[in-house]
Amino acid sequence: MDGILIIDKPAGITSHDVVARVRRVLRTKRVGHTGTLDPFATGVMVILVGRATRLAQFLDKDEKEYEAVIQFGFETDTGDNTGRRSAECGMRNEEIAEKLETVDWDLVLQRFRGTIMQTPPMYSAKKVEGKKLYELARKGVEIERNEVRVDIRELELLDPGSRTPPSAFRIRVVCSAGTYIRTLAEDIGREVGLGAHLTELRRTRAGRFKIDQAVTLDELQCSPSHAEHLRSIGEAVEDLPEFVLSEDRVAKTLNGLSTRDLSGRFAEGERIRMTSPAGELIAIGIYDDSEKVIQPKVVLG
């Protein structure tokens, strides 16, 4: 069984739990994912099955889109509502709501759009010297972390006139892979002088895969044909330029042999999807301009 599953992850379980359940349902061990979600978060997880697992390296850097609820008034040690209060502004909810009404949100959000620097939270899976930060955090250890560069392409408030509760805002974020939305919420809270943490986080898109294409774990389990939810392997790399192999080059490509291309369409080092005349994805290749050949890097045979 080979293909791509778009899973709508529920709250309360880890990304590893999702992969484990998909393995049980599909009865295969060859299952992986292209980006973790925190246990409290929901939404799009791109699950790779069978031969598709070889394409993870082409998907884990895809742009992501989220909707999140920021609760103002205090921070937590995890940056979300699963943690303990760590800093409070000392204001009642009514006072917080009133202050939020006076904020120039266009100005505040503009400061977080574009390329910004973030400090990875201690409660994250990022590794420092081989140790996951959250493992240290659970032991009460906090270490210095280097800032990372991320890109926020879009950042906006959703339904600012109908906030529930009044001390919270819902936002939409389109960002580069590796962006910490919890950190973004904390930084926005500090910018307006109130402190903040996340109470909801939902990934609505990962690369080209959207939430309306997703299936829940229960729907997958109850489906009479699990295969009907699998998308073709080729969808994972549809954004790459295509080179259609002649029939006699398919087997040679599967054996790792390069194919000459003199069209001048490709640039040195460019990644190319190599397909059969029938449109089947055969390999991902790298173009060598000096030799004018496409060298298979990942073979799907």
Residue frames relative to the residue before (quaternion, step in Angstrom):
aa qw qx qy qz dx dy dz
M 1.0000 0.0000 0.0000 0.0000 0.00 0.00 0.00
D 0.0191 0.8107 -0.5804 0.0744 3.57 -0.68 1.14
G 0.4709 0.6826 -0.4872 0.2738 3.56 -1.08 0.67
I 0.5013 -0.6301 0.5118 0.2996 3.52 -1.37 -0.24
L 0.1461 -0.7659 0.6222 0.0696 3.54 -0.97 0.94
I 0.1795 -0.7398 0.6353 0.1297 3.56 -1.00 0.83
I 0.0945 -0.8252 0.5569 -0.0061 3.55 -0.34 1.30
D 0.2941 -0.7017 0.6200 0.1916 3.54 -1.10 0.79
K 0.2477 -0.8134 0.5122 0.1214 3.54 -0.04 1.34
P 0.3355 -0.7284 0.5561 0.2179 3.60 -0.94 0.83
A 0.5773 -0.5585 0.4553 0.3840 3.57 -1.28 0.27
G 0.7521 0.4535 -0.2925 0.3783 3.53 -1.27 0.43
I 0.7337 0.3074 -0.2357 0.5583 3.59 1.23 0.00
T 0.5132 -0.6434 0.4740 0.3130 3.55 -1.23 0.46
S 0.6449 -0.4904 0.4069 0.4220 3.55 -1.31 0.20
H 0.6071 0.5467 -0.3469 0.4606 3.59 1.09 -0.69
D 0.6247 0.5370 -0.3380 0.4551 3.60 1.03 -0.76
V 0.6247 0.5378 -0.3354 0.4561 3.58 1.03 -0.79
V 0.6672 0.4982 -0.3003 0.4653 3.56 0.87 -0.96
A 0.6491 0.5235 -0.3207 0.4492 3.60 0.95 -0.87
R 0.6756 0.4863 -0.3076 0.4608 3.58 0.94 -0.84
V 0.6300 0.5195 -0.3408 0.4658 3.59 0.99 -0.76
R 0.6175 0.5420 -0.3454 0.4535 3.59 1.01 -0.75
R 0.6691 0.4937 -0.3049 0.4645 3.59 0.94 -0.87
V 0.6749 0.5037 -0.3033 0.4459 3.57 0.89 -0.93
L 0.7591 0.3766 -0.2040 0.4902 3.59 0.87 -0.96
R 0.3190 -0.7819 0.4735 0.2502 3.56 1.35 -0.22
T 0.5963 0.4953 -0.4020 0.4873 3.52 0.84 1.07
K 0.4110 -0.7166 0.5107 0.2384 3.56 -1.08 0.73
R 0.6248 0.5646 -0.3400 0.4186 3.58 1.19 -0.46
V 0.3713 0.6903 -0.5157 0.3461 3.53 0.36 1.33
G 0.0888 0.7856 -0.6084 0.0687 3.58 -0.95 0.88
H 0.2930 -0.7448 0.5626 0.2073 3.57 -1.27 0.05
T 0.4326 -0.7311 0.4841 0.2097 3.58 -1.26 0.39
G 0.8176 0.0032 -0.0201 0.5754 3.60 1.13 0.41
T 0.3781 -0.7608 0.4855 0.2064 3.56 -0.67 1.11
L 0.1816 -0.7161 0.6576 0.1479 3.50 -1.40 0.36
D 0.5458 -0.6080 0.4621 0.3450 3.57 -1.04 0.76
P 0.6415 -0.5424 0.3647 0.4015 3.62 -1.09 0.55
F 0.7079 0.4533 -0.2898 0.4576 3.64 0.91 -0.77
A 0.6103 0.5791 -0.3417 0.4189 3.60 1.25 -0.35
T 0.2184 -0.7537 0.6065 0.1277 3.55 -1.30 0.45
G 0.5846 0.6477 -0.4054 0.2728 3.52 -1.35 -0.05
V 0.8518 -0.2711 0.1518 0.4217 3.47 -1.43 -0.28
M 0.0604 0.7234 -0.6865 0.0413 3.49 -0.99 1.06
V 0.2611 -0.7560 0.5821 0.1462 3.56 -0.77 1.06
I 0.1051 -0.8097 0.5773 -0.0059 3.54 -0.50 1.30
L 0.2007 -0.7838 0.5811 0.0877 3.57 -0.83 1.03
V 0.1313 -0.8090 0.5729 0.0113 3.54 -0.87 1.06
G 0.8464 0.1262 -0.1074 0.5062 3.55 -1.04 0.86
R 0.8454 -0.0792 0.0826 0.5217 3.57 -0.90 -0.95
A 0.5618 0.6237 -0.3844 0.3842 3.59 1.15 -0.50
T 0.5414 0.6299 -0.4074 0.3796 3.62 1.15 -0.46
R 0.5878 0.5878 -0.3668 0.4178 3.61 1.17 -0.46
L 0.6823 0.5046 -0.2789 0.4494 3.59 1.23 -0.39
A 0.3408 0.7780 -0.4804 0.2185 3.60 1.25 0.06
Q 0.6451 0.5538 -0.3209 0.4174 3.58 1.00 -0.84
F 0.6827 0.4774 -0.2885 0.4720 3.60 1.19 -0.43
L 0.7214 0.4434 -0.2295 0.4800 3.59 1.29 -0.19
D 0.6227 0.6089 -0.3578 0.3369 3.60 1.03 -0.66
K 0.6870 0.4469 -0.2891 0.4948 3.61 1.24 -0.23
D 0.3741 0.7517 -0.4729 0.2674 3.59 1.26 0.19
E 0.5829 -0.5714 0.4598 0.3497 3.55 -1.23 0.60
K 0.2044 -0.7801 0.5835 0.0958 3.57 -1.12 0.75
E 0.1607 -0.7549 0.6259 0.1121 3.55 -1.29 0.48
Y 0.0556 -0.8116 0.5812 -0.0228 3.57 -0.92 0.97
E 0.1470 -0.6866 0.6893 0.1785 3.46 -1.45 0.28
A 0.0152 0.8157 -0.5737 0.0726 3.56 -0.87 0.95
V 0.2925 -0.7173 0.6017 0.1944 3.53 -1.28 0.47
I 0.1749 -0.7743 0.6041 0.0698 3.54 -0.80 1.13
Q 0.1770 -0.7631 0.6165 0.0791 3.56 -0.78 1.09
F 0.2231 -0.7932 0.5570 0.1044 3.56 -0.67 1.13
G 0.5611 0.6187 -0.4467 0.3207 3.55 -1.24 0.49
F 0.7986 -0.1104 0.0664 0.5879 3.56 1.09 -0.64
E 0.3853 -0.6788 0.5746 0.2462 3.52 -1.31 0.42
T 0.2250 -0.7362 0.6114 0.1831 3.55 -1.32 0.23
D 0.6234 -0.5732 0.3713 0.3808 3.56 -1.19 0.41
T 0.7028 0.4196 -0.2723 0.5059 3.61 1.23 -0.28
G 0.4812 -0.6686 0.4346 0.3640 3.57 1.24 -0.34
D 0.7437 0.2831 -0.2027 0.5707 3.58 1.30 0.06
N 0.7050 -0.5042 0.3097 0.3909 3.56 -1.29 0.02
T 0.5460 0.5965 -0.4141 0.4179 3.60 1.23 0.21
G 0.6738 0.5278 -0.2883 0.4293 3.58 1.23 -0.31
R 0.5782 -0.5660 0.4621 0.3630 3.52 -1.38 -0.06
R 0.5810 -0.5802 0.4330 0.3720 3.56 -1.12 0.66
S 0.0961 -0.8216 0.5612 0.0278 3.55 -0.87 0.97
A 0.7905 0.0174 -0.0117 0.6121 3.60 1.22 -0.37
E 0.0757 -0.8110 0.5802 0.0059 3.59 -0.82 1.00
C 0.4647 -0.6897 0.4830 0.2741 3.53 -1.13 0.66
G 0.4376 -0.7316 0.4332 0.2925 3.60 1.27 -0.27
M 0.5839 0.5647 -0.3713 0.4498 3.58 1.21 0.42
R 0.4984 -0.6219 0.5083 0.3262 3.57 -1.22 0.55
N 0.6741 -0.5133 0.3453 0.4035 3.56 -1.23 0.48
E 0.6316 0.5348 -0.3358 0.4499 3.59 1.03 -0.76
E 0.6586 0.4989 -0.3029 0.4750 3.57 1.03 -0.81
I 0.6211 0.5376 -0.3327 0.4632 3.56 1.06 -0.79
A 0.6534 0.5209 -0.3061 0.4561 3.56 0.93 -0.96
E 0.6524 0.5157 -0.3141 0.4580 3.57 0.96 -0.84
K 0.6636 0.4973 -0.3128 0.4631 3.58 0.94 -0.84
L 0.6237 0.5509 -0.3423 0.4362 3.58 1.00 -0.77
E 0.6220 0.5532 -0.3311 0.4443 3.58 1.14 -0.66
T 0.7066 0.4670 -0.2646 0.4610 3.59 1.13 -0.55
V 0.5241 0.6578 -0.4026 0.3613 3.59 1.28 -0.20
D 0.3532 -0.6853 0.5933 0.2314 3.57 -1.08 0.77
W 0.1952 -0.8466 0.4846 0.1016 3.57 0.17 1.30
D 0.5786 0.5671 -0.3903 0.4373 3.60 1.07 -0.57
L 0.6779 0.4849 -0.2859 0.4728 3.56 0.95 -0.88
V 0.6632 0.5131 -0.3106 0.4477 3.59 0.90 -0.92
L 0.7172 0.4548 -0.2719 0.4526 3.59 0.74 -1.02
Q 0.5878 0.5831 -0.3714 0.4202 3.57 1.09 -0.63
R 0.6258 0.5547 -0.3338 0.4351 3.59 1.11 -0.64
F 0.7282 0.4014 -0.2327 0.5045 3.58 1.21 -0.39
R 0.5486 0.5848 -0.4159 0.4289 3.60 1.23 0.13
G 0.7097 0.4136 -0.3272 0.4671 3.55 -1.19 0.61
T 0.7189 -0.3868 0.3209 0.4802 3.56 -1.17 -0.56
I 0.0466 0.7936 -0.6018 0.0768 3.56 -0.73 1.10
M 0.4092 -0.6751 0.5492 0.2740 3.54 -1.31 0.21
Q 0.0792 -0.7871 0.6112 0.0247 3.55 -1.04 0.86
T 0.3160 -0.6931 0.6084 0.2225 3.53 -1.23 0.58
P 0.4319 -0.7072 0.4818 0.2850 3.64 -0.55 1.06
P 0.4620 -0.6847 0.4814 0.2932 3.62 -0.91 0.83
M 0.5907 -0.5693 0.4283 0.3789 3.56 -1.18 0.53
Y 0.7044 0.3877 -0.2616 0.5339 3.58 1.03 -0.69
S 0.4702 0.6116 -0.4964 0.3980 3.54 0.32 1.34
A 0.5538 -0.6317 0.4391 0.3184 3.55 -1.28 0.38
K 0.3908 0.7257 -0.4826 0.2964 3.58 1.25 0.07
K 0.3067 -0.7665 0.5409 0.1605 3.56 -0.98 0.88
V 0.0547 -0.7479 0.6610 0.0264 3.54 -1.10 0.83
E 0.8268 -0.0840 -0.0142 0.5560 3.55 -0.58 1.23
G 0.7497 -0.4462 0.2046 0.4439 3.53 0.93 1.00
K 0.6807 0.4592 -0.2900 0.4917 3.59 1.26 -0.06
K 0.4326 -0.6836 0.5210 0.2723 3.57 -0.96 0.90
L 0.5500 -0.6539 0.4115 0.3172 3.54 -0.90 0.98
Y 0.6723 0.5128 -0.3311 0.4188 3.60 0.87 -0.85
E 0.5936 0.5576 -0.3722 0.4452 3.59 1.15 -0.51
L 0.6462 0.4915 -0.3085 0.4956 3.58 1.08 -0.73
A 0.6482 0.5421 -0.3210 0.4277 3.57 0.96 -0.92
R 0.6527 0.5232 -0.3153 0.4481 3.58 1.00 -0.78
K 0.6693 0.4557 -0.2924 0.5087 3.56 1.26 -0.39
G 0.5504 -0.6327 0.3823 0.3880 3.56 1.30 0.07
V 0.5255 0.6251 -0.4048 0.4114 3.56 1.27 0.32
E 0.0513 -0.7759 0.6283 0.0238 3.57 -0.92 0.93
I 0.0924 -0.8056 0.5849 0.0201 3.57 -0.81 1.03
E 0.5989 -0.5519 0.4328 0.3866 3.54 -1.26 0.33
R 0.1154 -0.7883 0.6023 0.0489 3.57 -0.97 0.89
N 0.4375 -0.6790 0.5227 0.2727 3.54 -1.05 0.77
E 0.5077 -0.6327 0.4870 0.3235 3.56 -1.08 0.70
V 0.2037 -0.7565 0.6090 0.1240 3.54 -1.21 0.59
R 0.4343 -0.6907 0.5206 0.2517 3.54 -1.16 0.65
V 0.0298 0.7862 -0.6157 0.0433 3.60 -0.84 0.98
D 0.3174 -0.7418 0.5614 0.1838 3.55 -1.27 0.40
I 0.1376 -0.7563 0.6369 0.0583 3.55 -0.85 1.05
R 0.1948 -0.8232 0.5242 0.0979 3.59 -0.18 1.24
E 0.7895 0.0289 -0.0033 0.6130 3.57 1.06 -0.77
L 0.0754 0.7684 -0.6314 0.0729 3.55 -1.08 0.82
E 0.1766 0.7969 -0.5537 0.1646 3.58 -0.57 1.13
L 0.4819 -0.6139 0.5370 0.3202 3.52 -1.34 0.39
L 0.2266 -0.7526 0.6018 0.1415 3.56 -1.12 0.70
D 0.8543 -0.0405 -0.0029 0.5181 3.59 -0.88 0.98
P 0.0509 0.8456 -0.5303 0.0341 3.63 0.71 0.98
G 0.6630 0.5303 -0.3145 0.4247 3.59 1.16 -0.43
S 0.7582 0.3094 -0.1855 0.5431 3.60 1.23 -0.18
R 0.1113 0.8342 -0.5278 0.1143 3.55 0.68 1.14
T 0.0342 0.7727 -0.6327 0.0386 3.55 -1.05 0.91
P 0.4527 -0.3598 -0.7745 0.2564 1.52 -0.84 2.37
P 0.6903 -0.4982 0.3216 0.4145 3.62 -1.23 0.26
S 0.6663 0.4957 -0.3011 0.4686 3.60 1.22 -0.37
A 0.6695 0.4549 -0.2898 0.5107 3.59 1.27 0.36
F 0.1566 -0.7581 0.6239 0.1073 3.53 -1.31 0.42
R 0.2919 -0.7098 0.6085 0.2018 3.56 -1.19 0.65
I 0.0914 -0.8033 0.5881 0.0224 3.55 -0.92 0.95
R 0.2294 -0.7112 0.6379 0.1860 3.54 -1.37 0.28
V 0.0678 -0.8059 0.5878 -0.0200 3.55 -0.88 1.02
V 0.0739 -0.7340 0.6729 0.0553 3.54 -1.05 0.87
C 0.1121 0.8379 -0.5055 0.1729 3.56 -0.43 1.22
S 0.6101 -0.5354 0.4366 0.3879 3.51 -1.34 0.21
A 0.6155 -0.5123 0.4389 0.4075 3.54 -1.29 0.38
G 0.7521 0.3757 -0.2785 0.4644 3.55 -1.05 0.77
T 0.5005 0.6292 -0.4375 0.4027 3.58 1.29 0.06
Y 0.2666 -0.7537 0.5815 0.1508 3.57 -0.95 0.90
I 0.2996 -0.7766 0.5282 0.1677 3.57 -0.41 1.23
R 0.5839 0.5632 -0.3733 0.4501 3.61 1.11 -0.56
T 0.6606 0.4911 -0.3000 0.4821 3.57 0.98 -0.85
L 0.6133 0.5430 -0.3412 0.4611 3.58 1.04 -0.77
A 0.6561 0.5066 -0.3089 0.4663 3.60 0.94 -0.89
E 0.6522 0.5094 -0.3177 0.4628 3.59 0.93 -0.85
D 0.6774 0.4998 -0.2965 0.4511 3.57 0.92 -0.91
I 0.6222 0.5127 -0.3386 0.4851 3.59 1.08 -0.68
G 0.6393 0.5347 -0.3197 0.4507 3.58 0.98 -0.85
R 0.6698 0.4809 -0.2964 0.4819 3.57 1.00 -0.81
E 0.6103 0.5688 -0.3476 0.4280 3.58 1.06 -0.73
V 0.7513 0.3526 -0.2086 0.5174 3.60 1.00 -0.79
G 0.5273 -0.7011 0.3715 0.3039 3.59 1.28 0.19
L 0.5994 0.5885 -0.3488 0.4156 3.57 1.19 0.50
G 0.3825 -0.6794 0.5234 0.3437 3.57 1.11 -0.55
A 0.0702 0.8118 -0.5752 0.0721 3.60 -1.06 0.62
H 0.0389 -0.7578 0.6491 0.0534 3.51 -1.36 0.32
L 0.5397 -0.6176 0.4622 0.3370 3.58 -1.27 0.28
T 0.1571 -0.7649 0.6132 0.1189 3.55 -1.12 0.71
E 0.7736 0.0973 -0.0897 0.6198 3.59 1.26 -0.31
L 0.0414 0.7699 -0.6365 0.0173 3.55 -1.17 0.65
R 0.0501 0.7977 -0.5952 0.0834 3.55 -0.69 1.13
R 0.2698 -0.7427 0.5920 0.1586 3.55 -0.80 1.06
T 0.1717 -0.8234 0.5376 0.0588 3.56 -0.61 1.15
R 0.7986 0.0589 -0.0501 0.5968 3.57 1.25 -0.20
A 0.0358 -0.7455 0.6646 0.0358 3.54 -1.21 0.70
G 0.8012 -0.0744 0.0014 0.5938 3.56 -0.24 1.26
R 0.8045 -0.2288 0.1984 0.5110 3.57 -0.76 -1.06
F 0.6220 0.5670 -0.3329 0.4252 3.58 1.27 -0.17
K 0.1633 -0.8298 0.5333 0.0203 3.56 -0.66 1.19
I 0.6773 -0.5255 0.3424 0.3845 3.53 -1.28 0.49
D 0.6558 0.5145 -0.3386 0.4367 3.63 1.01 -0.62
Q 0.6265 0.4988 -0.3444 0.4899 3.59 1.30 0.00
A 0.5717 0.6520 -0.3489 0.3554 3.56 1.31 -0.24
V 0.2270 -0.7279 0.6315 0.1410 3.52 -1.34 0.46
T 0.4439 -0.6756 0.5081 0.2971 3.58 -1.03 0.67
L 0.6409 -0.5188 0.3921 0.4079 3.57 -1.25 0.32
D 0.6420 0.5178 -0.3297 0.4594 3.58 1.01 -0.75
E 0.6424 0.5121 -0.3251 0.4684 3.58 0.99 -0.80
L 0.6340 0.5207 -0.3288 0.4677 3.57 1.01 -0.77
Q 0.6682 0.5147 -0.3007 0.4452 3.56 0.90 -0.95
C 0.7487 0.4231 -0.2194 0.4608 3.57 0.91 -0.92
S 0.5017 0.6727 -0.4247 0.3397 3.58 1.22 -0.21
P 0.4706 -0.6830 0.4764 0.2915 3.62 -0.91 0.87
S 0.7747 0.1451 -0.0972 0.6078 3.57 1.21 -0.49
H 0.3141 -0.7765 0.5181 0.1729 3.57 -0.29 1.25
A 0.6071 0.6000 -0.3478 0.3879 3.56 1.08 -0.75
E 0.5872 0.6040 -0.3791 0.3830 3.61 1.11 -0.55
H 0.6756 0.4850 -0.2916 0.4725 3.58 1.20 -0.41
L 0.5593 0.6093 -0.3845 0.4100 3.58 1.28 -0.15
R 0.2499 -0.7365 0.6114 0.1462 3.54 -0.98 0.90
S 0.6201 -0.5800 0.3735 0.3735 3.58 -1.14 0.58
I 0.6183 -0.5617 0.4083 0.3682 3.55 -1.16 0.66
G 0.6364 0.5846 -0.3252 0.3839 3.55 0.97 -0.86
E 0.5771 0.6080 -0.3797 0.3913 3.59 1.13 -0.56
A 0.5788 0.6176 -0.3690 0.3839 3.56 1.15 -0.55
V 0.8076 0.2263 -0.0871 0.5375 3.57 1.08 -0.71
E 0.2213 0.8180 -0.5045 0.1652 3.58 1.12 0.60
D 0.6305 0.5546 -0.3361 0.4265 3.58 1.16 -0.50
L 0.5896 0.5714 -0.3768 0.4288 3.62 1.21 -0.30
P 0.5498 -0.5956 0.4532 0.3710 3.62 -1.08 0.60
E 0.3563 -0.7672 0.5076 0.1638 3.56 -1.05 0.80
F 0.0771 -0.7381 0.6672 0.0632 3.52 -1.21 0.70
V 0.2312 -0.7857 0.5616 0.1172 3.57 -0.60 1.15
L 0.3305 -0.7613 0.5332 0.1639 3.53 -0.63 1.18
S 0.4555 -0.6083 0.5540 0.3400 3.55 -1.18 0.48
E 0.6744 -0.5240 0.3255 0.4059 3.56 -1.13 0.57
D 0.6941 0.4916 -0.2899 0.4389 3.58 0.96 -0.83
R 0.6606 0.5003 -0.3159 0.4622 3.63 1.25 -0.21
V 0.4826 0.6918 -0.4362 0.3135 3.61 1.21 -0.29
A 0.7033 0.4547 -0.2748 0.4723 3.59 0.70 -1.04
K 0.6482 0.5188 -0.3232 0.4541 3.59 0.99 -0.79
T 0.6330 0.5144 -0.3284 0.4763 3.58 1.06 -0.74
L 0.6385 0.5235 -0.3229 0.4625 3.58 1.00 -0.80
N 0.6810 0.4494 -0.2753 0.5084 3.58 1.22 -0.50
G 0.6207 -0.6087 0.3218 0.3751 3.57 1.27 0.25
L 0.4882 0.6692 -0.4351 0.3529 3.60 1.24 0.14
S 0.4656 -0.6876 0.4876 0.2696 3.56 -1.04 0.79
T 0.2579 -0.7490 0.5935 0.1420 3.55 -1.31 0.41
R 0.4251 -0.7213 0.4897 0.2431 3.56 -0.87 0.97
D 0.0181 0.7712 -0.6362 0.0114 3.56 -1.13 0.76
L 0.1072 -0.8197 0.5626 0.0098 3.56 -0.62 1.19
S 0.3815 0.7694 -0.4521 0.2408 3.58 1.25 0.23
G 0.3687 -0.7410 0.4848 0.2827 3.58 1.12 -0.58
R 0.4409 0.7248 -0.4345 0.3024 3.58 1.28 0.23
F 0.7690 0.3939 -0.1710 0.4735 3.55 1.08 -0.73
A 0.3895 -0.7137 0.5414 0.2139 3.53 -1.24 0.63
E 0.6688 -0.4945 0.3781 0.4065 3.56 -1.24 0.44
G 0.8393 0.1679 -0.1489 0.4952 3.57 -0.84 1.04
E 0.4511 0.7001 -0.4540 0.3166 3.61 1.25 -0.01
R 0.3827 -0.7073 0.5487 0.2285 3.56 -1.08 0.81
I 0.0806 -0.8171 0.5699 -0.0335 3.56 -0.84 1.03
R 0.3125 -0.7165 0.5822 0.2235 3.56 -1.00 0.77
M 0.2085 -0.7813 0.5841 0.0710 3.51 -0.76 1.13
T 0.0401 -0.8339 0.5491 -0.0391 3.57 -0.51 1.20
S 0.5309 -0.6024 0.4919 0.3366 3.53 -1.31 0.42
P 0.6733 -0.4703 0.3545 0.4471 3.63 -1.20 0.17
A 0.6713 0.4856 -0.2938 0.4767 3.60 1.18 -0.53
G 0.6004 -0.6021 0.3490 0.3940 3.60 1.27 0.00
E 0.4785 0.6687 -0.4443 0.3557 3.63 1.24 0.08
L 0.4464 -0.6765 0.5148 0.2795 3.56 -0.97 0.85
I 0.1816 -0.8061 0.5598 0.0629 3.58 -0.68 1.16
A 0.7929 -0.1502 0.1533 0.5703 3.57 0.91 -0.91
I 0.3177 -0.6481 0.6350 0.2755 3.50 -1.42 0.14
G 0.0962 -0.8289 0.5510 0.0094 3.54 -0.67 1.12
I 0.3242 -0.7037 0.5969 0.2086 3.54 -1.35 0.28
Y 0.3588 -0.7561 0.5069 0.2064 3.58 -0.81 0.99
D 0.1756 -0.7546 0.6281 0.0721 3.54 -0.93 1.04
D 0.2823 -0.8098 0.4910 0.1532 3.56 -0.21 1.29
S 0.6236 0.5578 -0.3579 0.4146 3.60 1.03 -0.66
E 0.7489 0.3462 -0.1889 0.5326 3.57 1.10 -0.75
K 0.3205 -0.7648 0.4883 0.2719 3.57 1.32 -0.29
V 0.5504 0.5843 -0.4096 0.4333 3.55 0.94 0.92
I 0.3324 -0.6796 0.6100 0.2355 3.54 -1.35 0.38
Q 0.1647 -0.8008 0.5731 0.0562 3.55 -0.60 1.19
P 0.4209 -0.7037 0.5038 0.2718 3.64 -0.63 1.04
K 0.1772 -0.7825 0.5898 0.0915 3.57 -0.92 0.93
V 0.7704 0.0871 -0.0318 0.6308 3.56 1.02 -0.90
V 0.1435 -0.8036 0.5762 0.0397 3.56 -0.57 1.21
L 0.2984 -0.7920 0.5155 0.1335 3.56 -0.89 1.01
G 0.4174 0.7295 -0.4656 0.2771 3.61 1.14 0.22
